[in-house]
């Protein structure tokens, strides 16, 4: 039996090597730990993160990031970017690829053909490949663990998910799941396995059967599909679909919504006008069928009668898709459609998502909740269902984050993720800056940047709503009188849709927000001169007679901030300088403290971070 225990980190900071390579002494406490915490929000969030990182590179501040954490749609962008080992210095190429042609449907089907032979094949695979091919324009077959030997100038990626059963029925500690190049596991339980072993079979912490690591296509499907949880179906019911939202309707609604979304994703992989026209016809067939069904007086039926009726309707929707596919002209499109209908339709009725072998099955540890300990498999789903930003992975001492930059691209109420993160931190007893609920009064018309300063061990948070007073002023004035208002449960009148539509390039929006944040910090008396650069050094793993397969977190992901050799200038020019100075000021209240941390790999010289408090 392999017991849980501490493990030596695979990667760690190496101050001794840094001192040897530079004329300055290093001081870990003066190196800022900055994490960019990206939000969910589907394709909007994916594009917004690309725009934000693009602008960071142009402002010469991308190198200040130690981590990038993502949920839902932002993980699509992360997977897309990290496919290029040099992405952090090549954002122009990333944007070029994203606006280029997508992957053809036939290539996606070929991948699915192979995956369909595996025992854990599920709707997650369908969603992952269509998202990857259609939205992110690539088929990323690499494994995340391959990034252990990554380009260390890139921020360290942390992808976040939820365990479905614990999310619905278990304690908070069993919900949040994270995957990084080194390890995968439960953040609050602090129990992990090597990422290459995620999906392998375990019993009581011992590896029983090693299976191939999932590729990034499937991982995208796990991380970015909120439809995997039934609660979301209630939130995406079309307004014209007048049906009760009790449990007996969920099967019908989920079948309809998954079919509708999959058709949209398939359309994104198609260039042929005839095929696109056929997909439009299918959407109309389903739409008309649901419209026809809604005419039935459901309120007069008993729950059992409604359940039977909805099951019949679900089968009818699936049958309509099958009939449509059989009527297509022979050719490559029909071949692909035939495969998809054969594989997808049974999975929709079965409703299998994110099936993964549970490495905590029968693991004898009091901290493991029953929702994990008693099941051979768990189901990983979209983390945005709990908190639509990746805050949980960056709270507490493990990563010791000084500053969280939080560009908000969620579709929900502004500040909601911030309040949820605050409440989460309180429940798991982790430091978090003070957030007053009164901030919600600005949710419909937010500023473009907010700074919530952390005290002592609390991280400081820079919160940046994508659509705000600065970049949506004209749209807001036009929409203010035109939009209908709805009275919410709290009695507050709010517009039914946001006054700011996603019509402006995200990079431009975040550039404006960055300038305002810079001014806000400057008003607090914070100023700096230059910033730093990461370096990462492997060290050996201490051998034991029988190492634990399930371990406590190993900080194999640590990195150092990049230092530049730029001479001090009289005026700060970018948010990067402000952020660096703010972090150093928080750590050590010293005037003109020079920090030389280590040689950069590119220049072989040691730069300086200089703060003026």
N, C-alpha and C positions, 0 to 999 in steps of 0.2 A: 504494500500500500504506500502511496506517495502522499505525504502529509503536507499541508500548507505551511509555508514558512517564508522567511525573507530570502531574497535572491540578490546576488551581486548584479549591479546594472551592466547592461551590455555596452552602454555608451555613457560617458560622464564628462563633466568639465575636468580639465586638466591644468590646474593652476601652476603646477610645478613646471610643466612644459612651457606654459605661457611666460613664466618668469625667466626661464632659460633663454627664450627667444627674444626677449625685450630687455631694454635697459631700465624699465620701470617695474615697480612691484605691483602685483595685482591685488584687488580687493573685491571679492565676490559681492559684498554687500552694496557696492556702488554700481553694480551692473543692473540696469533696469530689465525686469521681466515683463514684456508687453505681449498681450494676446489680443488678436482680432477675433471677436465672437460674432459669427455671421448668423443671419436669421434664415428661417424657412420662408416659403412663399412661392414654391413651384418655379416656373420659368422666369417669373419676375425676379425672384430672389437670385436665381442662377445668373441672370444677366446683370443684375445690380452688383453682385460680388465681383464679377469680371470688371465692371466699370470702376468700382472702388479701388481694386488692386491696380488697375491700369493707371489711375490717377496717382496712387501712391508711388508707383515706379517713376512717373513723370516728375513728381515732387521730390524724388530722391529720398523717400522715407520708407520704402518697402523693406529695406534692410533692418529697420528697427524692430520688426516683428519677430518674436521668438516662436509664437504658435499661431496657427489658424485653426479654429474649431467651427464645425458646421453641423447644421441639422437640415433635413429635408432638401429643398431645392438648392441650397448653397453647397451641399455635398456633391451635387452633380458637377458644379463648377470646379470644386476642389479636385475631384477625380479627373476631370478634363484637363486641368492645368498640370497636375503632377505627372501626367503621361509624358510631359516634356521635362527632362531633368534640369533644363536651363530656364524654366518658365519665368522665374522672378526677375530675370534680366532680359526677357524677351516677350513682353506683354503685347507688343504690336503683332507678333505672329499669332498669339492666342486669339486676339480679336479677329484677325484675318480668317482663321480657321472657323470661328464661330459663325461668321456671316457667309461662309462658303457652302458648297453643296453637302447634303447629308449622305448617310450610308443607305444604299439601296436595300429594299425590303428583302430581297433574296439572300443577302449576306446575314441579315438578322435571323431569318428563318433557318439558315444553315447552322448558326450557333444554337438556336433552340432545338434543332434536330438532335444534336449531340447531348444537350442538357436533359432532354426529355427521357433519356435512358437512365438517368440517375434517380435514386429513390426519394430524394428530397426535392424533386422538381415541383414547382408551385407557380402560382400567379406572380410571385416575386420575380421569377426569371423572365416572364413575359413583360412585365412592367420595366424591369431593368434594361432589357435589350432594346425595347422600343424608345425608352427615354434616352439611352445612350446613343442609339443610331439616329433617331429623329430630331431630338432637341440639341444634344451636345455634339452631334456630327462626327462621332467616332465609335469604334468598337475596341474598347480598352480591355485586352485580355491578360494584362499583367496582374501579378499578385501584390497585394499591399505590402507584404513582408519583404518584398524585393527592395523597398525603399530604406531598409536598414542601412544599406550602403549608398544612400542617396547623396545628392549634391547638398552639402550642409549649408550653403548660402540661402536655400529655401527655408521658409518658416516650417516648423514641425507640424504635420497635419494630425488632427484628432477628429474622427468621424463619430457622430453620436446617434444612438437608436434607443428604443425602449423594448423591454420584454413584455409581450402582449398580455400574458396571463397575470403577471404581477401588477402590471399597470391597471388592470381591471379589478383584481381581487387581493392584491398583496400589499405589503408595507412599502413605503417610499424607498427604502434602501434597496429593494429588489427591482426597481423600475429602470433607472438610468444605466445605459450600457454604452461603452465607448470602444472604438477600434482605432489603434494607431499602428505604425509599421512594426513596433516591437511586441505589443500585447493587446489582447482583447478581453474585456470583462466588465464587471459591475463596479461603477465608480465608488459608491458609498459602502459596499461590502468590502472593497479593496481586495477582490479576488479576481485573478486574471490567469489566462494561459497565453502562451506565445501565439501570435496572430496566425502563424502557419498551421496551428493545431485547431483553430476555430472550425467546427464542423466535424472534427474527429470524435470518436466515441470514448467516453470515460465512465468509470464506475468508482465511486468513493475516492476521487482524485487521482486515480490511476488510468493511464492511457491504455485502452483496450484494443482499439483499431484506428490506425492513422489513415485519414482520408486526404485526398488532394485539397489544397486550400482553394477557396472560392476565388474567382477572378473579380476584377473591378466592375464588370458588367452586372454580375449578380449582387455585388455589394451595393451598387447604386439602386437596384430594385428594393433592397432591404431598407436602405436609409431614406428613400425619398418617395414613399407611397403611403399617404395618410389614409387612403381608402381601405387599407388592410384592417382598420378598426371600424366596427359597426357604428360607433358614435358619430363618426365623421359623416356618415351617410345622411344623418338628420340635417346636418349643416349645409349639404349640397343639394337638397331637394329643390328642383325647379319651382319657382313661385306659382306656375300654372298647374302643378301636380297636386291636386287637392285630395290628399289621402291622410288618414290618421298616422301619427308618428309613434305608434306603440310598437312593441317588439315583433308582433306578427307581420308587420309590413316590411321589416328590415331586409328579409331575403329578396323580396321583389325589388325594393329600391336599390339594393347593392348590385343586383344583376343588371338593372337598367343603367346605373351610373358607371359601372365598370365597362360595360359594352360601349357606352357613349365615349368614355375617355380613351379606351383602346382604339376606337375608330379614329379619333383625333390624332393619336400617336402614330397609327399606321399611315394616316394621310401625310404626316410630316416626313415619311420615308419615300413618298411617291412623287414622281415628276410627270408621269404620263397623264395628260388631261382626261383621257377616257377612264382610266382607273380612278382618278379623283372624282369624276362625275358619278361613278358607280358607288363610291363610298358616301357621297352626298345623298344618293338615293337610299342607301341603307340607314343613314341617320334619320331621314324623313320617315322611312318605314317604321322604325322604332318609336319615333316621336308620335306618329299617328296612332300607333298601337296603344301606347300609354294614354294618349288623349281619349281614345275610345274606351279604354278600361275605366277611366276616372268617372265616367257617366254612371257607373253602378252605385247604388245607394249603400255604401259600406257601413254606415252607422246603424243600419237596420239588421246587420248580420252579427251573429255571436262571434267571439274570438276564434273559436274552432272553425266556424264557417269561413271567416276571413282568412285564416291560415290556409285552409284548403284552396280557397280561391286564388290567393297570392301565389301559392305553389304552382297552380295551373297557369297563371299569368307569366311566371318566371320561365316555365318550360316553353310557353308560347313565344316569349322573346328570343330564347335560344333557338327555337325552331325556325323563327323568321330569319335569323342570321344564316342558318344552315340552308334554308330554301333559297335565299338570295345568292349565296355562294355557288350553289349548284347551277344557277341560271347564268353565270358569267361565261363569257367566251373563253375557249381553251387558250392557254398561254401561260406565261410565267406568273402573271398576277393571280390567275385562278389557282395555279399550283400552290402558291404561297398562302392564299386565302384558305384553300382546302386543308393545308397543314394546320394553320392557326385555328380554324373552327374545330378540327378534330382534337387538338390538344387543349385549346383554351376553354371551350364551352363546358366540358366536364369539370374543369378546375373551378370555373365560376360557380357552378352549382355546389361543388364540394367546399369552396371557400377556404383554400389553403394558401397561406402567405408566410414567407420568411421562416420556413421550417429548418431548424438547425439542431444538431445533436447537442445536448446539454452537458457541458463539462462539469457541472455541479450536481449531476444526478447521484443521489445517495452519498453525497459528500458529508462526512461526519464533522460538522462544524456548527456550533450553536448560532452563529450569525446568519446562516443560510436559511431563508424563509421556506415554508412548505411549498409555496408556489414554484420554487425552483428545485428543491431537494427531491421531490417525489416524481418528477417527470423526466423521461428519457430525452425528450426534445423540448426546446423552447421555440418561441416564435418572435423574431425581431421585427419591429415595425418603426415607423416614422417617429422620431423623438419630438417633433413639433407638436404632437398631441398633448404633451405635458407642459413643455416650455418651448416656445418657437424660436429660441436662441440657445446657443450652446454654453450657457453660463455654468451649469453644474460641474462640468469637467474642469473648470478653471477656478473653483473656489477652494479655499483651505490651503494647507501648508505644502501639499505634495508638489504642486507646480509653483507655489509661492509667487503668484502674479501680483505685480505692483499696479499695473494699468490695464484695464479692459477697454478696448475700442469696440463699440457696438453699433455698426450701421444697421438700421432697422428697415427691413423690406417686407415685413409681415402685412397681411391684408386685414388683420384685426385692429382693435383699438390701440392707438399709440400708447406707449408706456405699460401696456398689459404685460409684456414679457418681463419688463423691469420689476414690476410689482410681484409677479409670480416667482421670479428669481430671488427677490428679497425674502418672500415667505418660505421658499424652499431652503434658503440658507439658514433661516431661523429654525426650521424643523430639524435640520441635520447639524445644527450648532456650528456653523461656519461664519467667519466674519463677512460682513457686507455693509456698504455705506448706507447711511440713513436716507430713506426715500419716503417722502411725505405723500400720502394718498391724494392730497390736493393737486398734485401734478396732473392727475387725470382730468382736471378741469380744462387743461390745454390740449387734450387729446385730439380734438377735431381741428385744431388750428395751431399746431406745435411750432416752436422755433426750430431752427435748423441744427442746433447743437446745444447739448446740456452737459455740464460737468458736475458729477456727484463725487465730491472729494472724500477719499477714505481716511479714516483715522487709525493710527497704529498699524495693526495687521490687516485692516480692510483694504481691498483694492480700490483704486479710484476708477470711476467709470465715465467714459465719454460716450454719450448716447446721441445718435445722429439719425433722426427720422428722414427717410428718403424724400418724402413729399412734405413740404413745410412752408412757412410764411415767406421764406426768402425766394424759393424757386416756383411757388405756386400762387403768388399774390394776385396776378391778373386772372388766373383761372378761378381763384376763390371768389373774387368780386363778381365775376360773371355767373358763377354757380350758386352764390348765396341765396339769390331770390328765385332761381329756377328750380332748385332741387326741392322735392317734397321732404317733409320731416316726419319721423316716426317717434312715438313716445316709447322709450325703452322701459324695462322693468323697474329701473331705478327712478323713473319719473322724469328723466332728463330728455329734452328734445335734441335729437341729433340727425344730421342728414342721412338719408338712406344709403347714399354712396359718398365716397370721399370727394371733396371739391377738387382735389388734385388728381388728375389722370396721369398714368405713366407714359407721358408723351415726350419727355426730355431725356437725353442721354444720361444714364446713371453716373458715368464718370464726371460729367459736368456738374451734376447735382452735388456729388460728394466733394468735388473740388471747392464749391462754394461753402459747403458746410465746414470743410477743413480750415478755410480762411477765417470763418467766424469763430471756430474753436480756438484758433491761434490767438485771436484778439481777446477772447474770454480769459484764456490763461495769462495772457500778457497783462490784463487788467488786475490779475491777482498778484502781480509783481514777479512773475516767473519769466526768466529769460535764460537762454543757453547759447552755445556757440557751435557745437558739432555733435555728431552721433556715432554710434558704434557698430560692429559686425560679428556675425556668429562664426564660431569655429567649433568643430566637434571631433573628439578623439576616441577611438575604440580602445577598450582595455579588455583583458582576458576575463573569462567567466570562471570563477573558482569551481573546480570539480568537486563533487561529493559522491559518496558511494551510491546514492540513489536520489537524484535531484527531484524536487517536487514538480509535478506537472502543473498543478494549480498553485499559484504563488500570490504573495502580496505584490503590490506594484513594484517593479524595478524601474528606477528612473533612468532608463536607457535613452530617453528622449531629450536630455538636457543639452543646451547649446549656449553659445556666448554671443553677445551682441557685437556687431561689426564696428570697428573704429576706423575713422578716416583721418587723413593727414591735412585736411583743409585748415588753413590759418583762420583764426577768429576774425569775424567781421563785425562792424559796428551795429548793424541791424539784423534781427532775425528775419529769415526769408521764407521759412516753411514751417508747417506744423510739426515736422520731424524734429526740428531743433527745440521747439517748445515742449514736446512730449519728453524728449530726453532730459531736458533741464528740470522739468517738473518731477520726474521720477527720481533723479539724483537728489533734488532738494528734499524730497520726502524721506529718502533713505538717510542722508547725512546733511544736517543743516550747517554746512561749512561754506565759506566764501572762496570762490576761485579754487576749488579742489580739482586738481588734475588727476585723471585716472588713466593709466595705461594698462590695458588688459592683456592683450596678446598680439602676436604677429598675425596679420591677415594672410591667408593663403595666396591671394592675388598679388599683393605688393611686397610681402615679406617684411613689412614694417609695422610699427606700433603707432596707432593713432591716439588722439586725445579727446576725451569728453570733458568739457569745461562748463561748469554751471555758475551762474551769478545769482546768489540767493538775495 
